[in-house]
Amino acid sequence: MSGINLTGVSDHWLHAINTIPSLQELHFVSCGLTQFPSEPTRDLTRCFIRGVNLGSQGGFENMPSLTTLLVSTNTFVNTSSLLNGVSSLRNLHFLDVTGCHISDPILGTLQNMSHIVHLDLSYNYIVEEIPKSFSSLCNMTTLDLQSNHFSGDVSELLERFCECESPKLELIALSHNYLTGRLPKKLARLKNLASIDIGYNMLTGILPRSLGNLSMLKILDLRYNRLNGSLPESIGKLGKLSNLILDHNSLTGIVTENHFANLTTLKSLLVGGNKLAFNLVNNWIPPFQLYELLIGSCNLGPLFPSWIQSQTNLIGLDLANTNISDTIPNWIWSIFPSIYFNISHNNITGLLGDVTTFLGPGPVLDLSSNNFHGELPRNFSKLDLYYLDLSSNNLSGSLDQFLRSGIQESQQISVLNLANNNISGGLPDCWMNWESLVILSLENNKLSGRIPSSLGKVSSLESIYIRNNKLSGEIPLSLLNCKSLLVIKLAGNELTGRIPASIGRNDSSLKILSLHSNKLEGKIPDELCGLNSIQILILLTTIFLGPY
């Protein structure tokens, strides 16, 4: 009955449904029901309820036969009486109350429900310490408590599951909480575990070697914790592992091809934000085909890792800050259809290739803080880029060729950063087509000429950095009056003219205005005092004529 408007039906609708002898499931999704009858007259096994207000006349305690209850994304569940009623459902096997805005403690009331197989309390606001006796639920296959405010020692919870005579746990999701503790050495007793997600907590200690004995494991996600020690070589035995996610911990040590020996189904390798050192043989061919390879801040260098050439399915590659000091290989520009490509903060040299051949739609491209040289590639704006950072290289050439000032189609890029290069020539008058641009940074180059008025017509623009160039002429009134701008940094140029009085309008959101080291003249307008949002105003060493 999902999607049927039952707003005006009488309270006897359930009695009518109960006359159907073969009914096994009830689905009430988006039906507009405002109250659930207080005295159901038949077995409501596998009743899926959404968008219902149980009211004050009754609750789940009147449904003792319920074995499956799915009431996700409903705020009506967030009442103490209703939650207490759930604990009376002794036959309940499946409980899903995800996204119901629950804040009251609930685990304590569920710990004696020995028939629970699937428990999903995710995406709520529950503030509770995990009860020590909670893990006596040895029949449980799925425990999903992610994105709450649970606290406690995860060691005790897992150890008690391990003490079950025949533990059945297959999925444990505890991410985005406030859990502490370590992973127990006897974790391998949970032989059915297929998914471990305890990321974004405060776990400490090392990764136990027993992880390699979890032969059913497909997902291991422990990102953003405080784990230390090395990556155990036993990880390489996990033949079913698809996601290995350990980024942003404090892991150290050497990673060799033995760590990946049997990882034939691996699709995501995320170990960035650690201090792991990859020491792989030159002719190594991985046994996997990755979609994501994010290993930024690990040590890969000094040579560009040739084994990446075999990963033809990559859509995300992060090799930032990995101590690579090498010439960019030609194959990198054509090997895979990436939508996230970050090799910034290395010492990579060479020319920029034709990235139009390998970037997918809406990609992020970050080649900043390297030693790329040569001219900017032509017709770059035909790419459907979201984020482009080529800053802090030795690139030269003209923006006009790079951005194609004659284009008519809209550009979707949000961030364009070409700062700290040797780019020369003028600013092309094409910005009216860059309707999604939020941040533009062209500072510390050799740009000359006037600032085009079209730059002030980008309604989404929030920050503009063009300081330390050789720009001349007056500051366009359209730029200073752009309502969306929060930051304007034009210092260190040869700009002339006056600061217009209209800059002090009441609807301005401007927080930072830096115009120093130019050739501006006239008095500083009193209207600047009307910039209520301004936090930093720098006009020092600008030449002003007339009274202040």
C-alpha positions in Angstrom: 0.0 0.0 0.0 3.0 2.2 -0.3 2.3 5.6 -1.9 -1.5 5.4 -1.4 -3.0 8.3 0.4 -4.7 6.9 3.5 -5.0 10.2 5.3 -8.8 10.1 5.5 -9.4 6.5 6.3 -11.2 5.5 9.6 -9.5 3.7 12.5 -11.0 0.4 11.2 -8.6 0.0 8.3 -6.3 -2.4 10.0 -9.2 -4.7 11.0 -10.2 -4.9 7.4 -6.7 -5.8 6.4 -6.5 -8.5 9.1 -9.3 -10.4 7.3 -6.8 -11.3 4.6 -5.6 -14.8 5.8 -2.5 -15.1 3.6 -1.0 -11.7 4.5 2.6 -11.9 5.5 3.9 -8.4 5.1 2.5 -4.8 5.4 4.3 -1.9 3.7 3.1 1.6 4.7 5.6 3.9 3.1 4.5 7.5 2.5 0.8 6.8 3.0 0.0 9.9 5.0 -1.2 7.9 8.1 -1.2 10.0 11.3 -1.9 7.3 13.9 -1.4 3.5 14.2 -4.4 1.6 15.8 -3.8 0.7 19.4 -5.2 -2.9 19.3 -4.1 -4.8 16.2 -6.1 -8.0 15.9 -3.7 -10.3 14.0 0.0 -11.2 13.7 1.9 -8.2 12.3 5.0 -10.2 11.5 7.2 -8.3 9.0 5.3 -5.0 9.2 7.2 -2.2 7.5 5.9 1.1 8.8 6.9 4.6 7.6 5.3 8.0 8.0 3.1 6.9 10.9 2.3 8.5 14.2 1.6 5.8 16.8 -0.1 8.3 19.1 -0.7 8.0 22.8 -3.2 5.2 22.6 -0.8 2.5 21.8 2.7 1.4 20.7 4.7 -1.5 19.7 4.1 -3.3 23.0 0.7 -4.2 21.6 2.3 -6.2 18.8 4.0 -9.1 20.7 4.2 -11.3 17.6 6.4 -8.8 15.6 9.6 -10.3 14.3 10.6 -7.6 11.9 10.1 -3.8 12.4 11.4 -1.3 9.9 10.5 2.3 10.8 13.5 4.2 9.4 13.5 7.9 8.8 10.5 8.6 11.0 10.7 11.1 13.9 7.6 9.6 15.6 9.8 6.8 16.9 11.7 9.3 19.2 9.5 8.9 22.2 10.5 7.2 25.5 7.3 5.2 25.8 7.6 3.9 22.3 11.2 2.9 22.7 10.4 1.1 25.9 7.7 -0.7 24.1 10.2 -2.1 21.6 12.0 -3.9 24.4 8.8 -5.9 25.1 8.9 -7.5 21.6 10.6 -10.7 22.7 10.2 -12.3 19.2 11.8 -9.4 17.4 14.6 -10.5 15.0 15.0 -7.4 12.8 14.9 -3.8 14.1 15.8 -0.8 11.9 15.2 2.7 13.3 17.9 4.5 11.3 17.5 8.2 10.9 14.7 8.6 13.4 16.2 11.5 15.5 16.4 9.2 18.5 18.5 10.8 21.3 17.5 8.8 24.4 19.6 5.8 25.5 18.2 2.6 23.9 20.9 -0.2 24.1 20.3 -0.9 27.7 16.6 -1.7 27.0 17.6 -4.1 24.1 20.3 -6.1 25.8 18.0 -8.9 26.9 16.4 -9.4 23.5 18.3 -12.6 22.6 16.5 -13.2 19.3 17.8 -10.0 17.7 19.6 -10.8 14.5 19.7 -7.4 12.8 20.0 -4.1 14.7 20.3 -0.8 12.9 20.3 2.4 15.1 22.4 4.4 12.7 22.2 8.1 11.9 20.5 9.1 15.1 21.6 11.3 18.1 21.9 8.6 20.8 24.1 9.6 23.7 24.9 6.4 25.5 27.8 4.3 26.7 27.7 0.8 25.2 26.6 -1.5 28.0 29.1 -4.2 28.9 26.4 -6.9 28.8 25.1 -5.8 25.4 27.3 -8.1 23.5 25.6 -11.2 25.0 23.4 -11.1 21.9 25.2 -14.0 20.3 22.6 -14.5 17.5 23.3 -11.1 16.0 24.6 -10.9 12.4 24.3 -7.1 11.9 25.2 -4.4 14.4 25.0 -0.9 12.9 25.4 2.0 15.4 27.2 4.4 13.1 26.8 8.2 13.2 25.6 8.6 16.8 27.2 9.7 20.1 28.0 6.3 21.5 31.0 6.0 23.8 32.8 3.2 25.6 35.5 0.6 25.0 35.2 -1.2 21.7 37.7 -3.8 23.0 35.2 -5.0 25.6 32.3 -5.1 23.0 34.3 -7.1 20.5 35.8 -9.5 23.1 32.4 -10.4 24.4 31.2 -11.2 20.9 34.3 -13.3 20.5 33.3 -15.2 23.7 30.1 -16.5 22.1 30.1 -20.2 21.5 29.3 -19.8 17.8 29.5 -16.1 17.0 27.4 -15.1 14.0 28.3 -11.5 13.6 28.8 -10.6 9.9 28.7 -6.8 9.9 29.7 -4.3 12.6 29.4 -0.6 11.8 30.4 1.8 14.6 31.9 4.7 12.7 31.4 8.4 13.6 31.1 7.9 17.4 33.4 8.5 20.4 34.6 4.9 21.0 38.0 4.1 22.4 40.0 1.0 23.0 41.9 -1.5 20.7 41.1 -4.3 18.3 41.4 -7.6 20.3 43.9 -10.2 19.2 41.2 -12.9 19.2 39.1 -11.0 16.6 39.6 -14.0 14.3 37.0 -15.9 16.3 34.4 -13.8 14.5 34.9 -15.9 11.5 31.8 -14.7 9.7 32.8 -11.1 9.7 32.4 -9.6 6.2 32.5 -5.9 7.1 34.3 -3.9 9.9 33.6 -0.2 9.9 34.9 1.6 13.0 36.2 4.7 11.3 36.1 8.2 12.8 36.6 7.2 16.4 39.5 7.2 18.9 40.9 3.7 18.6 44.5 3.2 19.6 47.0 0.3 19.5 48.2 -1.8 16.6 46.4 -3.8 13.9 46.4 -7.4 15.1 47.9 -10.1 12.9 44.7 -12.1 13.4 42.9 -9.8 11.0 44.5 -12.0 8.2 42.4 -15.0 9.4 39.1 -13.3 8.8 38.6 -15.1 5.5 35.1 -13.7 4.8 36.2 -10.1 5.3 35.3 -7.7 2.4 35.5 -4.3 4.0 38.0 -3.1 6.6 37.4 0.6 7.4 39.4 2.1 10.3 40.1 5.5 9.0 40.6 8.6 11.2 41.6 6.8 14.4 44.8 6.8 16.4 46.2 3.4 15.4 49.9 3.0 15.3 52.5 0.3 14.4 52.9 -1.4 11.1 50.5 -2.9 8.5 50.5 -6.6 9.3 51.6 -8.8 6.3 48.7 -11.2 7.1 46.4 -8.6 5.4 47.6 -10.1 2.1 45.7 -13.3 2.8 42.3 -11.7 2.6 41.2 -12.9 -0.8 37.7 -11.4 -0.5 38.8 -8.0 0.7 37.4 -5.2 -1.6 37.9 -2.1 0.6 41.1 -1.5 2.7 40.6 1.9 4.3 43.1 2.9 7.0 43.8 6.5 6.1 44.6 9.2 8.6 46.1 7.1 11.4 49.7 6.9 12.7 50.8 3.8 10.9 54.4 3.3 10.1 56.7 0.6 8.6 57.4 -1.0 5.2 54.8 -2.1 2.8 55.9 -4.8 0.2 54.1 -6.8 -2.4 53.5 -9.5 0.3 50.9 -7.2 1.8 48.9 -7.6 -1.4 49.7 -11.2 -2.3 46.1 -12.5 -2.4 44.1 -9.3 -2.7 42.6 -10.2 -6.1 39.3 -8.5 -5.4 40.6 -5.3 -3.9 38.9 -2.2 -5.4 39.7 0.6 -2.9 43.1 1.1 -1.2 43.0 4.1 1.1 46.0 4.4 3.4 47.0 8.1 3.0 47.7 10.3 6.0 50.1 7.7 7.4 53.9 7.3 7.3 54.0 4.0 5.5 56.9 3.4 3.1 56.1 1.5 -0.1 59.0 -0.8 -1.1 57.8 -2.7 -4.1 59.9 -4.4 -6.8 60.2 -2.5 -10.0 58.4 -5.1 -12.2 55.6 -5.7 -9.7 52.2 -6.3 -11.3 49.4 -6.0 -8.7 46.9 -8.8 -8.5 44.0 -6.3 -8.3 42.3 -3.6 -10.4 41.6 -0.6 -8.2 38.9 2.1 -8.5 40.5 4.2 -5.8 44.1 4.6 -4.9 44.6 7.2 -2.2 48.0 7.0 -0.5 49.0 10.6 -0.1 51.6 11.4 2.6 53.1 7.9 2.4 56.6 7.4 1.0 56.5 6.2 -2.7 59.5 8.0 -4.2 61.8 8.9 -5.6 60.6 7.3 -8.9 57.1 7.6 -10.1 55.5 4.2 -9.3 55.3 2.3 -12.6 52.8 -0.3 -11.3 50.0 2.3 -11.3 50.1 1.9 -15.2 48.4 -1.4 -14.8 45.4 0.2 -12.9 43.2 1.0 -15.9 40.0 1.3 -13.9 41.1 4.1 -11.6 38.6 6.9 -11.0 40.5 8.4 -8.0 44.3 8.7 -7.6 46.0 10.6 -4.7 49.8 10.5 -4.6 50.2 13.9 -3.0 53.2 14.5 -0.8 54.7 11.1 -1.4 58.4 12.1 -2.0 58.3 11.5 -5.8 61.2 13.3 -7.6 60.8 12.2 -11.2 59.7 13.2 -14.7 55.9 12.7 -15.2 55.5 9.6 -17.4 53.6 10.1 -20.7 51.2 7.2 -20.0 49.7 9.0 -17.0 47.7 11.3 -19.3 45.8 8.5 -21.0 45.7 5.5 -18.9 42.5 5.9 -16.9 39.3 8.1 -16.8 39.9 9.7 -13.5 37.6 12.1 -11.7 40.0 12.7 -8.8 43.7 13.2 -9.7 46.1 14.6 -7.1 49.9 14.4 -7.4 50.5 17.7 -5.6 53.4 18.6 -3.3 56.1 16.5 -4.9 59.1 17.3 -7.1 57.6 16.1 -10.4 58.9 17.7 -13.6 57.9 17.7 -17.2 55.3 19.2 -19.5 51.6 19.1 -18.9 50.0 16.6 -21.2 46.6 16.6 -22.9 44.4 15.9 -19.8 41.3 16.1 -22.0 41.9 12.4 -22.9 41.7 11.0 -19.4 39.6 13.2 -17.1 36.0 12.2 -16.5 33.1 14.5 -16.0 33.3 17.1 -13.1 36.8 16.1 -12.0 39.2 17.4 -9.4 42.7 18.0 -10.8 45.5 19.0 -8.5 49.1 19.2 -9.8 50.2 22.0 -7.5 53.6 22.5 -5.8 55.7 20.6 -8.4 58.1 21.6 -11.1 56.0 21.4 -14.2 57.2 23.8 -16.9 56.2 25.0 -20.4 53.2 26.8 -21.6 49.7 26.3 -20.3 47.8 23.9 -22.5 45.4 25.4 -25.0 41.6 25.1 -24.9 41.7 23.9 -21.3 38.2 25.4 -20.7 36.6 22.7 -22.8 37.0 20.4 -19.9 34.1 20.0 -17.5 36.3 20.6 -14.5 35.1 21.2 -11.0 38.5 22.0 -9.3 41.8 22.9 -11.0 45.0 23.7 -9.1 48.2 24.2 -11.1 49.7 26.6 -8.6 53.4 26.8 -7.5 54.9 25.4 -10.7 57.0 27.0 -13.5 54.2 27.3 -16.0 54.2 30.1 -18.5 52.1 31.2 -21.4 48.9 33.2 -21.9 45.6 33.0 -20.1 43.7 33.9 -23.2 44.7 30.7 -25.0 44.3 28.7 -21.8 40.8 29.9 -21.1 39.6 30.6 -24.6 38.2 34.1 -24.2 35.9 33.7 -27.2 33.9 30.8 -25.7 30.1 31.1 -25.4 29.3 27.9 -23.4 29.0 28.0 -19.6 31.9 26.7 -17.5 31.2 24.6 -14.4 34.6 25.0 -12.6 34.3 26.1 -9.0 38.0 26.6 -8.0 40.7 27.8 -10.4 44.2 28.3 -8.9 47.1 29.2 -11.2 49.0 31.2 -8.5 52.8 31.3 -8.2 53.8 30.6 -11.9 55.2 32.7 -14.7 51.9 33.3 -16.6 51.9 36.6 -18.6 49.6 38.6 -20.8 46.2 40.0 -20.0 43.1 38.8 -18.2 40.6 37.6 -20.9 37.2 39.1 -20.8 35.3 35.8 -20.7 34.2 35.5 -17.1 30.5 36.0 -17.7 30.5 32.3 -18.7 32.1 31.1 -15.5 28.9 31.1 -13.6 29.9 28.5 -11.0 33.3 30.0 -10.1 33.8 30.4 -6.3 37.6 30.9 -5.9 40.0 32.5 -8.4 43.7 32.7 -7.6 46.1 34.2 -10.1 48.5 35.9 -7.6 52.3 36.0 -8.0 52.4 35.9 -11.8 53.3 38.4 -14.5 49.8 39.4 -15.7 49.3 42.8 -17.1 46.6 45.0 -18.6 43.2 45.8 -17.1 40.9 43.8 -14.9 37.9 43.0 -17.1 34.5 44.1 -15.9 33.0 40.7 -16.6 34.9 39.4 -13.6 32.5 41.3 -11.3 29.5 39.6 -13.0 30.2 36.2 -11.7 27.4 35.9 -9.1 29.0 32.9 -7.4 32.5 34.4 -6.9 33.5 34.5 -3.2 37.3 35.0 -3.3 39.6 36.6 -5.8 43.4 36.7 -5.4 45.3 38.6 -8.1 48.0 40.3 -6.0 51.6 40.8 -7.0 51.1 41.1 -10.8 51.4 44.1 -13.2 47.8 44.9 -13.6 46.9 48.5 -14.4 43.9 50.8 -14.9 41.0 51.3 -12.6 39.3 48.7 -10.4 36.0 47.8 -12.2 33.0 49.0 -10.3 31.3 45.7 -11.0 34.0 43.9 -9.1 33.8 46.0 -5.9 30.0 45.8 -6.0 29.8 42.0 -6.5 27.5 41.0 -3.6 28.9 37.4 -3.3 32.6 38.5 -2.8 34.1 37.8 0.7 37.8 38.3 -0.2 39.4 40.7 -2.7 43.2 40.8 -2.8 44.6 43.1 -5.5 47.7 44.3 -3.7 51.1 44.7 -5.4 49.9 45.8 -8.8 49.8 49.2 -10.7 46.1 49.9 -10.3 45.1 53.6 -10.6 42.0 55.7 -10.0 39.8 56.0 -7.0 38.1 53.7 -4.6 34.4 54.2 -5.5 32.1 55.3 -2.7 29.6 52.5 -3.5 31.9 49.9 -2.0 30.4 50.7 1.4 26.9 49.5 0.5 24.9 47.8 3.3 24.4 44.5 1.5 28.2 43.8 1.1 29.5 40.6 2.5 33.2 41.6 2.1 35.4 40.4 4.9 38.9 41.0 3.5 40.0 43.9 1.2 43.6 44.3 0.3 44.6 47.1 -2.1 48.0 48.2 -0.8 51.1 48.7 -3.0 49.1 50.2 -5.9 48.8 53.7 -7.4 45.3 54.6 -6.3 44.5 58.2 -5.7 41.9 60.4 -4.1 40.5 60.3 -0.6 39.6 57.1 1.1 35.8 57.1 1.0 34.0 57.4 4.3 31.6 54.7 3.0 34.3 52.1 3.8 33.1 52.5 7.4 29.8 51.0 6.3 31.4 47.6 5.6 29.9 46.0 8.6 31.3 42.5 7.7 34.9 43.7 7.1 37.5 41.9 9.2 40.8 42.8 7.4 41.3 46.1 5.5 44.8 46.8 4.1 45.5 50.1 2.2 49.0 50.7 3.5 51.6 52.1 1.0 48.9 52.9 -1.5 49.4 56.4 -2.9 46.4 58.6 -2.0 46.0 62.2 -2.9 43.6 64.4 -1.0 42.4 64.5 2.5 42.0 61.3 4.5 
